[in-house]
């Protein structure tokens, strides 16, 4: 599964994308789950907030970092399209013990669940990889 992290994003009525990066266009109609997220670097160099998207293309994880002017406008668009998320404190999230924490805001029946789960790569390995919590 490929994980795409976007730091700049543009959008219109039908899609969002990262300018200048190929293969980052996502149609709004292809979005099946949306989550607000937080990722802490494992050695505490940097951390960031993001919007995570599960789309009809299950082979790609799409994340849009929040922080630039374009992504703040994007956050307003997320709220307009998917509702005011009213997200609780991170300590109350189901995956609050992980480096990557997420809180699903859409669809309503998944509200509060985690977007991702960690899956061990091999039975002998402690390291893991992300996959979607629901497919």
Contact map, one row per residue, 1 for C-alpha under 8 A:
111000000000000000000000000000000000000000000000000000000111100000000000000000000000000000000000000000000000000000000000000000000010000
111100000000000000000000000000000000000000000000000000000011100000000000000000000000000000000000000000000000000000000000000000000000000
111110000000000000000000000000000000000000000000000000000001111000000000000000000000000000000000000000000000000000000000000000000000000
011111000000000000000001000000000000000000000000000000000001111000000000000000000000000000000000000000000000000000000000000000000000000
001111100000000000000000000000000000000000000000000000000000011110000000000000000000000000000000000000000000000000000000000000000000000
000111111000000001000000000000000000000000000000000000000000011110000000000000000000000000000000000000000000000000000000000000000000000
000011111000000001000000000000000000000000000000000000000000000111010010000000000000000000000000000000000000000000000000000000000000000
000001111100000001100000000000000000000000000000000000000000000110010110000000000000000000000000000000000000000000000000000000000000000
000001111110000111100000000000000000000000000000000000000000000100000110010000000000000000000000000000000000000000000000000000000000000
000000011111000111100000000000000000000000000000000000000000000000000100010000000000000000000000000000000000000000000000000000000000000
000000001111111110000000000000000000000000000000000000000000000000000000010000000000000000000000000000000000000000000000000000000000000
000000000111111100000000000000000000000000000000000000000000000000000000000000000000000000000000000000000000000000000000000000000000000
000000000011111000000000000100000000000000000000000000000000000000000000000000000000000000000000000000000000000000000000000000000000000
000000000011111100000000001110000000000000000000000000000000000000000000000000000000000000000000000000000000000000000000000000000000000
000000000011111110000000111100000000000000000000000000000000000000000000000000000000000000000000000000000000000000000000000000000000000
000000001111011111000000111100000000000000000000000000000000000000000000000000000000000000000000000000000000000000000000000000000000000
000000001110001111100001110000000000000000000000000000000000000000000000000000000000000000000000000000000000000000000000000000000000000
000001111100000111111001100000000000000000000000000000000000000000000000000000000000000000000000000000000000000000000000000000000000000
000000011100000011111000000000000000000000000000000000000000000000000000000000000000000000000000000000000000000000000000000000000000000
000000000000000001111100000000000000000000000000000000000000000000000000000000000000000000000000000000000000000000000000000000000000000
000000000000000001111111000000000000000000000000000000000000000000000000000000000000000000000000000000000000000000000000000000000000000
000000000000000000011111100000000000000000000000000000000000000000000000000000000000000000000000000000000000000000000000000000000000000
000000000000000000001111100000000000000000000000000000000000000000000000000000000000000000000000000000000000000000000000000000000000000
000100000000000011001111110000000000000000000000000000000000000000000000000000000000000000000000000000000000000000000000000000000000000
000000000000001111000111111000000000000000000000000000000000000000000000000000000000000000000000000000000000000000000000000000000000000
000000000000001110000001111101100000000000000000000000100000000000000000000000000000000000000000000000000000000000000000000000000000000
000000000000011100000000111111100000000000000000000000000000000000000000000000000000000000000000000000000000000000000000000000000000000
000000000000111100000000011111100000000000000000000000000000000000000000000000000000000000000000000000000000000000000000000000000000000
000000000000010000000000001111100000000000000000000000000000000000000000000000000000000000000000000000000000000000000000000000000000000
000000000000000000000000011111110000000000000000000000111000000000000000000000000000000000000000000000000000000000000000000000000000000
000000000000000000000000011111111100000000000000000011110000000000000000000000000000000000000000000000000000000000000000000000000000000
000000000000000000000000000001111100000000000000000011110000000000000000000000000000000000000000000000000110000000000000000000000000000
000000000000000000000000000000111110000000000000000011100000000000000000000000000000000000000000000000011110000000100000000000000000000
000000000000000000000000000000111111000000000000001111000000000000000000000000000000000000000000000000011110000000100000000000000000000
000000000000000000000000000000001111100000000000001110000000000000000000000000000000000000000000000001111100000001100000000000000000000
000000000000000000000000000000000111110000000000111100000000000000000000000000000000000000000000000001111000000000000000000000000000000
000000000000000000000000000000000011111000000000111100000000000000000000000000000000000000000000000111100000000000000000000000000000000
000000000000000000000000000000000001111100000011110000000000000000000000000000000000000000000000001111000000000000000000000000000000000
000000000000000000000000000000000000111110000011110000000000000000000000000000000000000000000000001110000000000000000000000000000000000
000000000000000000000000000000000000011111010111000000000000000000000000000000000000000000000000001100000000000000000000000000000000000
000000000000000000000000000000000000001111111110000000000000000000000000000000000000000000000000001000000000000000000000000000000000000
000000000000000000000000000000000000000111111000000000000000000000000000000000000000000000000000001000000000000000000000000000000000000
000000000000000000000000000000000000000011111000000000000000000000000000000000000000000000000000000000000000000000000000000000000000000
000000000000000000000000000000000000000111111110000000000000000000000000000000000000000000000000000000000000000000000000000000000000000
000000000000000000000000000000000000000011111110000000000000000000000000000000000000000000000000000000000000000000000000000000000000000
000000000000000000000000000000000000000110011111000000000000000000000000000000000000000000000000000000000000000000000000000000000000000
000000000000000000000000000000000000011110011111100000000000000000000000000000000000000000000000000000000000000000000000000000000000000
000000000000000000000000000000000000011100000111110000000000000011000000000000000000000000000000000000000000000000000000000000000000000
000000000000000000000000000000000001111000000011111000000000000011100000000000000000000000000000000000000000000000000000000000000000000
000000000000000000000000000000000001111000000001111100000000001111000000000000000000000000000000000000000000000000000000000000000000000
000000000000000000000000000000000111100000000000111110000000001111000000000000000000000000000000000000000000000000000000000000000000000
000000000000000000000000000000000111100000000000011111000000111100000000000000000000000000000000000001000000000000100000000000000000000
000000000000000000000000000000111110000000000000001111100000111000000000000000000000000000000000000000000000000000000000000000000000000
000000000000000000000000000000111100000000000000000111111101110000000000000000000000000000000000000000000000000000100000000000000001000
000000000000000000000000010001111000000000000000000011111101000000000000000000000000000000000000000000000000000000000000000000000000000
000000000000000000000000000001110000000000000000000001111100000000000000000000000000000000000000000000000000000000000000000000000000000
000000000000000000000000000001000000000000000000000001111111000000000000000000000000000000000000000000000000000000000000000000000000000
100000000000000000000000000000000000000000000000000001111111100000000000000000000000000000000000000000000000000000000000000000000000001
110000000000000000000000000000000000000000000000000000001111100000000000000000000000000000000000000000000000000000000000000000000000000
111100000000000000000000000000000000000000000000000001101111110000000000000000000000000000000000000000000000000000000000000000000000000
111100000000000000000000000000000000000000000000000111000111111000000000000000000000000000000000000000000000000000000000000000000000000
001111000000000000000000000000000000000000000000000111000001111100000000000000000000000000000000000000000000000000000000000000000000000
001111000000000000000000000000000000000000000000011110000000111110000000000000000000000000000000000000000000000000000000000000000000000
000011111000000000000000000000000000000000000000011100000000011111000010000000000000000000000000000000000000000000000000000000000000000
000011110000000000000000000000000000000000000001111000000000001111100010000000000000000000000000000000000000000000000000000000000000000
000000100000000000000000000000000000000000000001111000000000000111110011001000000000000000000000000000000000000000000000000000000000000
000000000000000000000000000000000000000000000000100000000000000011111011000000000000000000000000000000000000000000000000000000000000000
000000110000000000000000000000000000000000000000000000000000000001111111000000000000000000000000000000000000000000000000000000000000000
000000000000000000000000000000000000000000000000000000000000000000111111100000000000000000000000000000000000000000000000000000000000000
000000011100000000000000000000000000000000000000000000000000000000011111110000000000000000000000000000000000000000000000000000000000000
000000111000000000000000000000000000000000000000000000000000000111111111111000000000000000000000000000000000000000000000000000000000000
000000000000000000000000000000000000000000000000000000000000000001111111111100000000000000000000000000000000000000000000000000000000000
000000000000000000000000000000000000000000000000000000000000000000001111111110000000000000000000000000000000000000000000000000000000000
000000001110000000000000000000000000000000000000000000000000000000000111111111000000000000000000000000000000000000000000000000000000000
000000000000000000000000000000000000000000000000000000000000000001000011111111100000000000000000000000000000000000000000000000000000000
000000000000000000000000000000000000000000000000000000000000000000000001111111110000000000000000000000000000000000000000000000000000000
000000000000000000000000000000000000000000000000000000000000000000000000111111111000000000000000000000000000000000000000000000000000000
000000000000000000000000000000000000000000000000000000000000000000000000011111111110000000000000000000000000000000000000000000000000000
000000000000000000000000000000000000000000000000000000000000000000000000001111111111100000000000000000000000000000000000000000000000000
000000000000000000000000000000000000000000000000000000000000000000000000000111111111000000000000000000000000000000000000000000000000000
000000000000000000000000000000000000000000000000000000000000000000000000000011111110000000000000000000000000000000000000000000000000000
000000000000000000000000000000000000000000000000000000000000000000000000000001111111100000000000000000001100000000000000000000000000000
000000000000000000000000000000000000000000000000000000000000000000000000000001111111100000000000000000000000000000000000000000000000000
000000000000000000000000000000000000000000000000000000000000000000000000000000110111110000000000000000000000000000000000000000000000000
000000000000000000000000000000000000000000000000000000000000000000000000000000100111111000000000000000001000000000000000000000000000000
000000000000000000000000000000000000000000000000000000000000000000000000000000000001111100000000000000000000000000000000000000000000000
000000000000000000000000000000000000000000000000000000000000000000000000000000000000111110000000000000100000000000000000000000000000000
000000000000000000000000000000000000000000000000000000000000000000000000000000000000011111011000000000000000000000000000000000000000000
000000000000000000000000000000000000000000000000000000000000000000000000000000000000001111111000000000000000000000000000000000000000000
000000000000000000000000000000000000000000000000000000000000000000000000000000000000000111111001000000000000000000000000000000000000000
000000000000000000000000000000000000000000000000000000000000000000000000000000000000000011111001000000000000000000000000000000000000000
000000000000000000000000000000000000000000000000000000000000000000000000000000000000000111111101000000000000000000000000000000000000000
000000000000000000000000000000000000000000000000000000000000000000000000000000000000000111111111000011100000000111000000000000000000000
000000000000000000000000000000000000000000000000000000000000000000000000000000000000000000011111000000000000000111000000000000000000000
000000000000000000000000000000000000000000000000000000000000000000000000000000000000000000001111110111000000000001000000000000000000000
000000000000000000000000000000000000000000000000000000000000000000000000000000000000000001111111110010000000000000000000000000000000000
000000000000000000000000000000000000000000000000000000000000000000000000000000000000000000000011111010000000000000000000000000000000000
000000000000000000000000000000000000000000000000000000000000000000000000000000000000000000000011111110000000000000000000000000000000000
000000000000000000000000000000000000011111000000000000000000000000000000000000000000000000000000111110000000000000000000000000000000000
000000000000000000000000000000000000111100000000000000000000000000000000000000000000000000000010011111000000000000000000000000000000000
000000000000000000000000000000000000111000000000000000000000000000000000000000000000000000001011111111100000000001000000000000000000000
000000000000000000000000000000000011110000000000000100000000000000000000000000000000000000001010000111110000000011110000000000000000000
000000000000000000000000000000000011100000000000000000000000000000000000000000000000001000001000000011111000001111100000000000000000000
000000000000000000000000000000001111000000000000000000000000000000000000000000000000000000000000000001111110011111100000000000000000000
000000000000000000000000000000001111000000000000000000000000000000000000000000000100100000000000000000111111011100000000000000000000000
000000000000000000000000000000011110000000000000000000000000000000000000000000000100000000000000000000011111111000000000000000000000000
000000000000000000000000000000011100000000000000000000000000000000000000000000000000000000000000000000011111111000000000000000000000000
000000000000000000000000000000000000000000000000000000000000000000000000000000000000000000000000000000001111111000000000000000000000000
000000000000000000000000000000000000000000000000000000000000000000000000000000000000000000000000000000000111111000000000000000000000000
000000000000000000000000000000000000000000000000000000000000000000000000000000000000000000000000000000011111111110000000000000000000000
000000000000000000000000000000000000000000000000000000000000000000000000000000000000000000000000000000111111111110000000000000000000000
000000000000000000000000000000000000000000000000000000000000000000000000000000000000000000001100000000111000011111000000000000000000000
000000000000000000000000000000000000000000000000000000000000000000000000000000000000000000001100000001110000011111100000000000000000000
000000000000000000000000000000000010000000000000000000000000000000000000000000000000000000001110000011110000000111111000000000000000100
000000000000000000000000000000001110000000000000000101000000000000000000000000000000000000000000000001110000000011111000000000000001110
000000000000000000000000000000000000000000000000000000000000000000000000000000000000000000000000000001000000000001111100000000000111110
000000000000000000000000000000000000000000000000000000000000000000000000000000000000000000000000000000000000000001111110000000000111100
000000000000000000000000000000000000000000000000000000000000000000000000000000000000000000000000000000000000000000011111000000011110000
000000000000000000000000000000000000000000000000000000000000000000000000000000000000000000000000000000000000000000001111100000011110000
000000000000000000000000000000000000000000000000000000000000000000000000000000000000000000000000000000000000000000000111111011111000000
000000000000000000000000000000000000000000000000000000000000000000000000000000000000000000000000000000000000000000000011111010111000000
000000000000000000000000000000000000000000000000000000000000000000000000000000000000000000000000000000000000000000000001111110000000000
000000000000000000000000000000000000000000000000000000000000000000000000000000000000000000000000000000000000000000000001111110000000000
000000000000000000000000000000000000000000000000000000000000000000000000000000000000000000000000000000000000000000000000011111000000000
000000000000000000000000000000000000000000000000000000000000000000000000000000000000000000000000000000000000000000000001111111110000000
000000000000000000000000000000000000000000000000000000000000000000000000000000000000000000000000000000000000000000000001000111110000000
000000000000000000000000000000000000000000000000000000000000000000000000000000000000000000000000000000000000000000000001100011111000000
000000000000000000000000000000000000000000000000000000000000000000000000000000000000000000000000000000000000000000000111100011111100000
000000000000000000000000000000000000000000000000000000000000000000000000000000000000000000000000000000000000000000000111100000111110000
000000000000000000000000000000000000000000000000000000000000000000000000000000000000000000000000000000000000000000011110000000011111000
100000000000000000000000000000000000000000000000000000000000000000000000000000000000000000000000000000000000000000011110000000001111100
000000000000000000000000000000000000000000000000000001000000000000000000000000000000000000000000000000000000000000111000000000000111111
000000000000000000000000000000000000000000000000000000000000000000000000000000000000000000000000000000000000000001111000000000000011111
000000000000000000000000000000000000000000000000000000000000000000000000000000000000000000000000000000000000000000110000000000000001111
000000000000000000000000000000000000000000000000000000000100000000000000000000000000000000000000000000000000000000000000000000000001111
